Every structure is written in C-alpha cells, then in structure tokens.
Amino acid sequence: MESPLHYFLNPQSVAMIGVSPNWSFVNTILKQFLALKTPARVYPVNPNYPEVEGLKSYPRLTDIPDPVDLVIVSVPARLVPDAMQQCAEKQVKAINIITSGFAEIGGEEGQRRHRMMTDFVQRTGIRIVGPNCFGNMSSPHRFAGMPRTDVAVTRPGGLSLAFQSGGLAIYMVTACVDRYIGLAHVVSSGNEADIEMGDCVRFFAEDDHTKVIGCYVEQFRNPQKFLEAAELCAERRKPIVVLKVGRSEAGRRMAQAHTGSLAGSDEIIDAVLKKYGITRVYDLNEMLEAMAILHSRKLPKGKGVAVLTASGGANAVLTDLAEDIGVEFPPFAEEGWKKVRSALYDYITVSNPLDITGPGGVTDQYVHQAALEAMGADPNMHTILHLLGGNTKLDAQSPAGKVLLSTIQKYPEKVWVRMSAYAGTFHEKPPGPDLIEPITEIEGIPFLQGMGNSLRAVVALIRYAEFQRKRAGQRSHPPTAPALHPQVAEQAREIVQAAHGQALTETAGKQILNLYGIPTTWEALATTAEEAVHLAQEIGFPVAMKIVSPHIMHKTEAGGVLLQVQSAEEVRTGFARIMENARRYNAQAQLDGVSIQEMVNGGHEMIIGMIRDPQFGPGVLLGLGGIFVEILKDVVIRVPPLSPEDAQEMIESLKGKAILTGARGGKPADLQTLIEVLQKFSSLCIDLQDEVSEIDINPLVVLEEGKGVKALDCLIVPQPGKKP
C-alpha cells in the first residue's frame, strides 16, 4: 500500500502556486529544484508573471497541460481556498501548503479555516501537509522541497525528521549539514490539517533508508496512531528521539486529588514515551547529540562508561556531570589497572575518566594504545568515549587515528564514541597538515559535541539498549494484569456512577479497592455518637475517626479527622467535634456520618495514585509519604498495565528507596506485597479510565516484610461532567 507521504517526498512533477522572481521561501525551493534538476518537471503558477526563474508561469493550475503530482501553495491565506479548488479540478495527488494564518490564529475563525482543509481532504481524497510549514525534503530522491536543504539532499544518511515547526526543522537540517550527519527524509508538518506525526513516524518505520527518527512535537493529534507507529519502530529497532514542548503547571493547579498536584499530563507523556523506548529531550542541542549516538550499529551490553581525555580539568567536569546525569564510571579492573599503570607517566593517576595528558593524547601513541586497550578489555566498561582533540574531522591515517581504529576492531563488542569537550563550529581539519583520510563518524556514530549533552546521549543509548533487552524478554513473557472476575470492573463502575459525578466518599473508594484485592483498614459508618462508641469498642482502641461526605474531599483540612482515639468518652466528644467542624467548613455539605476505623501503627507511608491524560489515558503514580512527597516530590509514574518487573522498577526509581529496604537498621518493608498491589491498582486504572480522572490512596502503609500493606484512605474523583 502506497504511503500517504509518497508524493510529498518523491514527486515526479511539482506545481508552485504563488512563486515569483522575488526572494521568498518558495522561490528558494524553486531555485533548489533547478540547481539539482530534480524533480524533472516544475511549473510556476502566478498570473502576474509570464515566467519565473526562466520557466513558463501559468495563470492557473488548470492551465498546465500535464499531470501534476505535488502542488506547493504559498499565497495569502484568503487565496488558499481557490488554490485548493484548482487542485481538486486538476486532480493532483498531494498539496503542501506553506501559507500561515489558519488554526494557529486561534478562535472560531482559526477553527473554521482548519475545518475547511479537513473537509477538503475527506471530500477529494487529496492529501495535505501543512498549513503553516516550510515543506519537505528527501535525500534518496534528491528532493529539496524545503529551504536550505540543497546540500543536505546530496549527503544522504539514516536520520529522518518530523517537525511541527518549520523553522526548527530548517535549523536542525542546517546543524546536521554542519556536522556531516546524513539525512534521509524531513517533513515539516505544521498545523497537521491532514498528514500528522503518526503518519510520518509510520512512514519512517517502514522506510529502508531511515535508521533513526527525530520528532519535534507541540501536540499529539492522534496519540493512538503515533503509538502504533512507535511500536513498529521498536520492533524494527529504529530509535526515536522526541522534543515535546508545552509543559505547564496549569493542570496541576486545577487538580482536586493530591496525586494531580504532584504530576500532570506531561509526566504521563514522559511515562508513555519511556514505555515505548522513546528518548525525550528538552532542546535542539540535546536532541542532536541523542540522535547522533543512536546511529550506533550495536547496543551497549551494560551501563559502564569509560572516558579517555588529555585534560585533568575535563575529568573533573565529566565526573560532576556524570553524577547529575546518571552516568556510571566504573574503576579499572585489576589487569587493566596494571596495564595502564605500567604505560602511563609516573605523575598520572589511573582513574576513570582517564587523563593521559597532552603528550599521551598527541604524540605518545604507546600510552594512547595502552589506555584504549585496557578500556576495551575491561569487562565493566561497555561504552568508551574518546575525548582527544577538538571539533574537527579525524584523519584515519594519522598515528592517533590508526591506534583508535585498530583498537576498535580488536574489541568489536564495545561501543566506541568520539566526542569533543565543547559544542561549536565543526572544522574540516585540526591545525597541521592536510588530512589523508578524513572521517566524521566511528562505526556509524557521528562525532559528538559538548560534555553535558554527550553524556546525556550516552544515557539515552544505554536506556534504549535496556528497553530492547526488556522488550525481547517480554515477547516470550508478556506483562499481564492480575486475573480478576469479569464482574469486578462492572461493579467498580457502578459504584463510581452511583456518586452522580461527585467525588466518592472514602468508604465508597475503599469498596472499589477491596474489589481489586487491595487491603484496606477495617471500618464502619456511625451516624450517632453512641453508634460510634459501639463500633470503636468492637474494633478495639485506639481507633481513627473521619468525616464521611461526598462534598468534603480534604478531610484533614476540614478538621474532619481524629487519630489515636483511646476511649469511649473521646469517641463521643470526637464525633460531635468532627460533625461541627464539617458543618463550619461547608454548611451545604451532605454529612453521611463518621467512619470509625482501626489504627495502623508502624510501617512506611506511601502514596499510590492515578492521573489521567485526555489523550494518552491513565498513569500510575508511586511515591514515599511525608516530606518525600510533599517537599521533595519523590514520585514515579508509569503507564498500565504493570508487570512485576515494572512495579519493581518503580520502587527502585524512588530516591528514598533505601528507607524501604531497611536503611539505618530499620526492618525491610513488604515490597513483594507492594508490587502485587501496584499490579492490582494498574488493573483498576485501566478498568476505570473512562470513568474517573484521579485516584489517591494516601496513605498506603507498607508494613514490615511478610505483614502486608493497608490502604488508610482513598479518594476517587469522577471525570468532569460524567453522568451515569
């Protein structure tokens, strides 16, 4: 089946509506077509000029006597509807609309203009890229349909880009050209009235020329299509790097449940991207280095990283950065240490990163080779960074080049990367004689620039390797949710719907938790003080007392919680005080009574929650309670369903995880039960994702090993406007 992008990247004939002899983006594209003699047939369309750049100009598209594959439209927004009508009459294959002034202007008019295009596609079947974009390019087809891509199409490579920003797309193409990073295809998708990110990623996944994919995303218009394409990329081992913008605090401020104030939609997007092995970056420089290293023809077998430098200062900077970024620099194994020690000058310390000083990095190839071979042979070093020299090509026939390349051949299981200490202009040669055999990459990886972003790129490669190993294991043992009776989900939905759009009471929330096998405190509802006393005596002192009201979600704030209640008299007075506080807090609130609950002493307080993104669905949140969640925001989010390995990884990702494993002489927590509860909760999230927007289990007390967990409180917030 032909890809919808085919005629945008490999047209045999192109008409250009609005092109003129004056400088413009579309005029630049026309000049590129003529210089490259591709495509074979180009037709300017402009009634104001008899010819443009030596080509006959036609008054209207329909005046062209030959068939037209692609039409590039660059006219004022008010003239675009007529241009599209001409395309329909001419029965062209595809339209690339450069013009701005559509959905991005906002308001009803922006929406109307956008709908005009989507309706046109549905009516005619003619595909559109844009509007508000800068065109497309394809090196395999020498198609330079984007400004400033005439050099890029002559240096084909394996990197393909899909950018919703035309300007940033051009910047990235320019950077790749400067760094000799070859491109396959670039699509500037703009407002995505038709062709959108998921279409581009699927095309790249199926394209033999594409090895690595980069995406600039402002909005996922069809998340499911994007994720299906991402899954195909994962299957074909084509790494994706995404620069996703639009992070905002607004959603957190609007959240009703505590979970929502800790994390929002952007964190769910993070979790979704991680699940599909996608590297997320935060600026163009970081993106460029990540895309470069992911060209690697092999994946590292472990996390160990070694760096060879000629500067003690560089070692210090790298060591500081590594701690922040999460790079592991293992020490040399004993044999390697001895080899390096015997070769190095006496005043050099054997360490990783290893500084072999200026002479070792430039003139003394014995030292250079000994250091590289020690790293290559070390079983704990899996990725080796070569930081000798500046931002230049390397001469493969120079003494240093021969040592490096011969060592790489000797240790082919390692990933070897050449990098520089700083980012900047990439020079054709270092000072000195001309290069005999200049190279700009090693084993497919272009030379990296800058210590910080290079280390981040290394982390991206290591994580992608871990993702692929985990994925290979899951193909034989796919993650499954715990088996539940099919009626459980329906019963849970009925409880939510019975609240008629209001937040569920704690009692109702715990009923749902019990359905999914998540342990909760023993409790009962008292509507009078004497009933409360009777229930407390039945449970056994001390007890906890909490207001029950669908209109009071934050019970502590309302003065509706008492803990460690020790006697019948305290229960009586406590009941009256809680009811009085609740009426004062919200005079209109429906007060169902007071919940009398067992007290759970000891253990570690945690929070488990669900937040929901309107596009990507639910995310499961886990955090340590108290100061860790309130101040340090020590939380982890993953996307359900969760396998036992996923749940274990969530726990291990917490900064305060040592508290759960018995730090400072404490007893280890029951992590196995916590893993099981996370799995059960992930099933709950999947079942209720269309009914609720947020869930808090706060706190969930994790008792010592072998004693289980207990949910002490639960808040479930239905989706706004959701009716039974």
N, C-alpha and C positions, 0 to 999 in steps of 0.2 A: 504494500500500500504506500502510495506516494506521500511524503511528509508535507504538511501544510507550509513548511518553510522552504520547500524546494525552489520555487520561483523567486523567492527573495534573495537566495544565495547563488543561484545558478541560472539566471535568466538568459535566454538567447537574444532577446530584443527588449529594449528599455525605452519608454517614452518619458519625457521630463516636462511636466506641466508647470509653467511659471519660470523656467530657467531663462536667463537673459545674459547679455555680454557683461553686465556689471558684476562686481565681486559679490559673492554670496556663498553660503554653504553648498547649495545645489549647483552653482556654477563651478565650484571647486571639484565636486563629484564628477561633473561632465568632463572637465579637463583631465581628471584621472582616467576616465574611460578612454579618452582619445589617446593619452600617452601610453596606456597599456594595451590599446587595440582590443579591449575586452569590455563589454560584450561586442559582438560583431555588428549589431545594428542598434543605433542610438538615434532617437527622434526628439529634438526640441519641440515644445508646443508653447507658442506665445504669439498672439495675434499682433503684437506691437513691433515684431522684428521679422524681416524676411529670412534672416539666417542668424545663427548663434555659434560662435567658435568654428565658423566655416561649414556648418551643417545647415541644411534647409530647415527652417522653422515653420511648423504648421499652425494655422489659426486655431484649430480644434483637434482634439484627439481623433475624432471620427474621420478627419481628412487624411489620416495616414493610410496608405493603401495596403500595407502589410499587417499581418497579425502581430500583436504586442503581448509579451509575457508579463512584464512588470511596468507599472506606472509609478513614478516618483512625483508626488504632489507638493509643491511649495508655492502656494498662493495665499493671500489673506483669508482668514477663517470664513468670511462671508461668501467667498467664491468656492469653497471646498465642496458644498453640495452639488453645484453644477459640474465640477470636475469629476465627482463620483458618478453622476448621471452619465457623463461621457464615457466613463469606464464601463458602465453597465451596457451602454449601447454598443461599445466596441467589443464587448465580451472578453476583456482582458483576464489574465489569470490571477494577478495579485496587485495590491496597491500599498505603497509605502508613503504615508502621509507625514511629511516633515513639519507641517504647519502647527503652530501652537494656538491656544485660545479655545480649548474645549473643556473637558472635565476639570482641568486644573484651575479654571477660573472660579469654580465653586458655585453654589446656589442652584436655583431651579434652571437657569439658563445653561449652566455648565452641564447639568444632568440631561437637559433636553438635547444638547448637541452630542453628548455621548450616546444617548439612545438612538439618535439619527444614524450613527455609524453601526451600532449593533443590529438595528433593524435592517440596514442595507445588506449586511453580511448574511443575515437569515433569509432575506428575500432573493438575493442574487447568487449566493454561494461563493462570491469573490472574497478572498481573504485579505485582511488588512493588518499591517504592522504600523503602530502609532495610534493616534497622532502624537505630536509633541515629542519628536525623536530626531535622531541625526542619521538614520539609515543603517545599513548593514554591510559587512564585508565577509569574503570567503577566500582564503588563500588557495585551497585546492582548485578553485575555479577562477582565480585571479580577478575576482570581482571586488572592486574598490568602491562600493556604494555608500561609503561613509567618508567625510572629510578627513584628510591627513592619514589615509590608510594605503597610499600608493606604494610606500616602502614595505609595509607590513605584508602585503599580499605577495611580495617577491621573496619573503623569508618564511615559508610555511613551517608550522610546528604543530604541537599537540594540544595547545591551550585554546579553549573556546569560552567566550564570554557572553552572558546575557545580562544587560544593564537596563534598568528602568530609567536611568538618567543618561541622556545622550552626551552631555558634556563630560561626565565622569568616564563614560566609555571611551571617548577620544583621549582623555588624559591617560587612561590605562593602556590604550594601544600605543601611545607615544612612549610611555615608560617601558613597555615590552620591547619596542623597537630599539630604544637606547640601550637596553640590557641584553639584546640578542636573544630574547625569549620568543620563540616562534609561535605564531597564532594560527589556528585553523579557521574558526568562524567567530564573528562578533555580531550580535543582534542588539540593536538599541530599540527596546520595545515600547518606551514612552508610556502613554496612558493605558495601553493594552485594551483598546476597544474590542479587539478580537484575539490575535495571537498573544499569548501571555507566557509567563515564566515557565509554567509546567510544560507547555508545548516546546519551548526552547530546550529545556533540560532533557526531555524525552528524545528530541532530535539528536542532541549531543550524545546521549547514551547509546543510540543506535548507529552513530556515525563512526566509521572506521578511522577517521583522521583524528578524532578527539580522544585525548588521554586524561586531561584534567579540565575541570569546569569551574568557572568563577561567576558568581551572581551578585549584582547589586540590587537589593530589594527594598522598596518602600512599603509595599503591600502585597500579600499573597492573595490574588484574586480567586484562585481555585486551589485551596490547600490540598484537597484530595488528589487532584491531577499532579501537583508538584511532588507529593509524597510517593505516588506510584512511580513517577519518573526517577525519584531519588532511590527507590528500592531497586529499580532496574540498573542504575549506576552502581549501587553497592554490589549487585550480582556480577557486574562486568568489571568490578574493581576500578572504577573511574572516580577518583576523589572529587568532592565538591567543596568549594570554599564560598561562604556567603557573608557578604557585608549587609546586615539588616539594620536599618535605621528606624527611628520613630519611637525610641524608648520614652516612656512617660510615667510620671508619678500620679497623674490624674486618676487612673484606675485604682491605685492603692488608697487614695483619699476617700473614694466612694465606697470602698469595701465595707460590708457590715460585719463579717466574721473576722476574727483575728488573723486567720490564715491569709485572707485577702490583703491585709495591711503589711504582711511580710513578703508577699510575692504577687506579681500580676501577670498579665498576658505575656509580657516579654520574657519572663522566666519560663513560662510554658513553652514558648518558641525555642528557648535555649534547650530545654529538655527534649523537645521533638527533634531538633537538629542533631543533638547528641545521639538519640536513638537510631538515627539513620546514618550515623558516621560522618556527618557534615561538620566541617570546621567553620566556626563562626569567628569573624574578625571585626575590628572596630574602626579601621581606617584603611586608606588605599595602600600605604606603605606596608602595613602588616599583611594586607591581602596579597601584595605582590610577592613577598618572601614565602608565604604559605603556599601559594600556587606554584612557585618555583621548586620548592623542595618536594612537593607531592608529585613531581615528574619522576621521582625515583623509580628505577626499574625493579627494585626489591624493597621489602619492608624490614625494618629492624626486628631482630628476634627478642629484644628486651629493651629496658629503659636506660641502660648505661650509656653515658655520653662522655667522650674524651675530646679535649681541645689541645691542639698544638699551636703555640704562639711564639713570638720573638719579643715579648714585652711583659715584664712583671706587672706593669700598670694594667694592661689588658686582662691579665689573670685576675687581678683584684676586682675589676669591673664585672667580668664574667661571673665570678663567684657570688658577688652581691646580687646580680640579676638572676642567677640560677635559683637562689633561694626564693625570690619573689615569684618567679615564673613557674617553678616546679620542675627544674631540670636536675637530674641526679648525676654527679661527677664521682664515680667510684674510684677509690685508690688503686694504684697498680697492684696486680698480683705479684707474688714474691719473685717469680722468674723474670717477669718484665721489669720489675724494680731494679733487680741486679743488672740486667742488660743495659738499662738506661743509665744507671749509676756509673757503670764502667766506661760508658761512652761520653758522658757529659763532663764539662769542665768542673773542677772541684767546687767552684763558688756557686754552682746551680743546685737548687733544691729539687729533688724529684717529687713532683706533685701532679695532680690533675685538676685544672689545666696545667700544662707543662710549658714553661718558658725555656726555650733553648738559646735565647739571647740572639743578638744581631748576627754574629758570625755563624752560629748554628743554623740560622734561618736563611742565610745568604750564601756563604762561601764554604762552610764546612759540611759537606754532604754526608760524611760519615756519621756525624751527630744527627743530622736530619733523618737519615735512613734508620738508624738505631731507634730513635724515638717513634717513628711511624711503625716499624715492625713490632715494637713492644706493644703498641696500642692494637695493632692488627691481630696479634696473638693472644691478647688478654681476653679471657672468657667473659669478663664482666663489662667489657666495653663493646657496644653494639653499633653506635653511630659515632663517627670520628670526624671532627671539624678541623679543617686545615686553615689556620688564620696566619698566613705568612704573606706579606705583600699588601698592596692597595687595591683599588677598584680598577683593575686592568685585565686584559686578556692574559693568559698564561702561555708561555712557549713550551709546547710538549717536548721539544728537542733540547731545551736548556738542561743543565745538570739537575736543577731542582725539579723541573718537570719530569725528567726521566725517573728520578728517585720516587716521586709521588706516584706516577702511573704504574711503575713496576711493582710497587708495594701493594697497590690496589689489586693488581692481577694476582698477587700472591695470597691475598686474603679476600676472596670474592664474596664471602658470606657477610661481610661488614658493609654498612652504608657509609660512603665517603662523601664529604661535602666540603667544597672550598668556599670560604667566606672572607669578608673584609671587616675591619673594625668600625667602619663608618659608612653611611649612605651618601651617595653623591654621584658626580659625573663618572660614567664608565669609560675609561680611556682605552685607546686602541693598543697601547703598549706602555710598559713601565719605562723609566729613564734607562738609556743604554742602547745597545744595538737593536736592529730590527728583528722581529720575531721570525723564526723559520717555519714553525707550525703552530700558529695561534689557535687557542681553544677558548671557549666561553662556558663550557659545561663539563661535568665529570659524571660519567655513567647516566647521562640524561638529565642530571640536575644542573640547571644554570647556577652560576656563581651567586652566592647570597651577599647581601649588604647590611651592615649595621649589627652590632652585637645583640641588642634587645630583640629586635624583630627576627633575627636569625635563630635565637634560642626559642622564641615563640613558635617559629616554623618547625623546629626540631620536635617540640612538644606535639604539634599538630600531626607530624608524621608518625610519632610513637603511638599517639592515640588512635590514628587510623589503622595502624598495624594491630593494635589491641582489638579494635572494632571488628576487623576482618577475622581475627582468630576466634573471637567470641561468636561471631556470626556462623563460622564454619562449624563450631560445636553445637549451635542451636539448630542447625539444619537437621541433625540427627536426633536432637532432643529439644524440640520447640517449646518455648515457655507456655504454660497453660495456667489458667486460673484454677483455684481450688474447686473441686466438684461440689455443686450445690443443687438442692432440689429446684426444679424449674419454676415452682410456685413462689420461691423466695423473692425473686425480682418483682413479681406482680404484687405480692403482699407489701413490699417496701414502697412501691409506687402508690399503692392505695393509702398508706399512712401519710405520705407526703401530700397527696391530693386532698386528704381529709382536713388539712390545715388551711385550705382555701386561699393559698397564696401567702399566708403569714409564716413567719419563722416558726419552726416546730419547737414545742416545749422540749426541755431536756429529757423528760420521760418518753416522749414520742421518738426522739432521736435515739435513745438507748434501746427502744424496742427494735429499731432497724438494725442497730449494731448486733443485738442478740440474734436476729435472723441470720446474720452472716457469721455467727460463731465468734464474735469479738466480745471477750469477757467485760462485764460492767459491774458496778457496785450493786449490792443488794439494797433495794429501796422500796418505799411505798408512799402513796399520797395521803396526806392528812388534811381534812377540811376544817377541823376544830382543834383547839389546844389539847383537849383530853384524848382525842384520837391520836394526836402526835405523841403524847406521853405513852399511850399503849403501844404504838409502833416502835418507839425508841426502846422500851423495855423488852419487846420481842426481839429486836435486832441485837441489843446489848450495847451498853455505854462503853466508850464515848460514841456519839453519832454526829453526823453533819446534817444541817438543815438549810434548804434552799427554796426560794420562791419559785412557784410554777405559774408562768404566764406567757401566752403567745406574743404579748406586746412588750415584754422585758427580756431582751436578749443578753444584756450585760448585767448579770445578777449582782455581782460584787459592787459595781458602780452604783447600783440602786440601793445598796445596803440590804440586799436580799440573801446573804449567805452568812451562816454561823458554823464554825468548825469546833471540834473537840468539846461538844456539849456533854456535860458529865452527869447530869441528874434530871429527875422528873421536873423539879422546880425550874431548872434552867431551860428545859424544853418549853414549859408553859410560858414563861416570860419571853423566851426567844421567839415563839410562834407569834405572839402579839407584836413584838418589835418588828419582825420581818414584814408582817402584813401592813403595819403602819408605815414603815419605810417605803414599801412598794406603792402605797396609795399616794404618799407625798411625792415620789419620783414620777409617777404617771397616774394622774387622777382618773384618766379614761381607760386605764388598762383593765383587761379581764384577768381577775385573780382566781386561779383554779384551786389554790391551796399551797401547802408547803410539803416538799419532798423530804422524807426522813431517810437518811442513808447511812450505811456503815462507814466508819472511818477507816481509811487505808493508811497505815503508818509505814515509814521506811520506803525504800526503793528510789528510783530516779524518775523525776517528772519529765515527760516529753510531750510534744505536740505532733499529732498526725492530722493532716487536713487535705481537703480537695479545693483547688481553684479551677476555674473553667475559662478557657479562651473561646470566644464565639466561633472562631474558625477551626482551631485545632482540637477542641474538646477539653477533657479534664486532665489535670496534672495532680500527682500525689506528692504532698509535702511532708517532710520529716524534719523535726528539729528537737534539740535539747531544750528543756524548760528553763524558767528563771532568767538570769542575766544573759544566758547564751542566746535565747531567742529575742528577748526584749531589747538588749543593747547591742550584742554582737551579731545579731541576725544570722546565727549559725543554723542555716536550714539548707536542705537539699530537695530538689524537685526532679521527679522522673515521670514518664508517661506510662499509664497502664496499658496492658496487663504487666504485672511484675513477676518475673521468675524468682526463685530463691536467690540466684546469683545477683539479680538486680537489687533485691532488698538488702542483701549483704553489702553490696557496693554502696548503697545509700548510707548505711550505718557507718561504713569505713570512711565515707567522704566528709563526715561531720568533723569540725575542728576539735570539738571536745569529746571525741570518741573514747579517749583514754579513761574518762570517768566511768564509762560503761563496762570497761574491761578490767576494772579493779585497780585504778591508779591510787597511789599512796596508801596501800594496804587495805583498800576497800574490797568488798566482795564483788565478783563479776556479776553483771546483770543477766537476766534470762534472755539472751539475744536470739536464741532459737525460736522462742515463742514470739518475740517481736517480729522476726522475719515472717512467721506464719500469719501474724496479724496484718502486716503490711500487704501480704498477698490477698488476704480476705478483703481488706479495705479497698484494694485496687479493683476487685470484682464489684464491690458496692459502687465505686465511682463509675465504672462502665455502665452498670445497670441503671443508675440514676442520672446519667449525664444530660439527658433531655428534660429532667425534672427540676434539678437543683443547680444553683450557681456556686455555693460554697458549703463546705462542711468543716467543722472543728471538732476534734477530740482533744480537749485541752483542760486538764492534763490527762495523759495516759501514763499511769505509773507502771514502770518496769521494775518488778521485784527481783530479788537475787536469784541466781541461776537455779532452775528447777521449780520456782514458785509462781511463774506466770506473769501476767500483766492484768491491769484493771483500768478500764475507762471510767474516770471520775465525773466527766461532764461531756456533753455533746450538743453542738448547735448545728442545725441544718437549715439553710436558707434557700427557699424555692427560687426558681428563676423569676425575674420581674414580669408581672402580667400573666404568669402561668396559672391557668384555671383547670380544675378537674374536669 
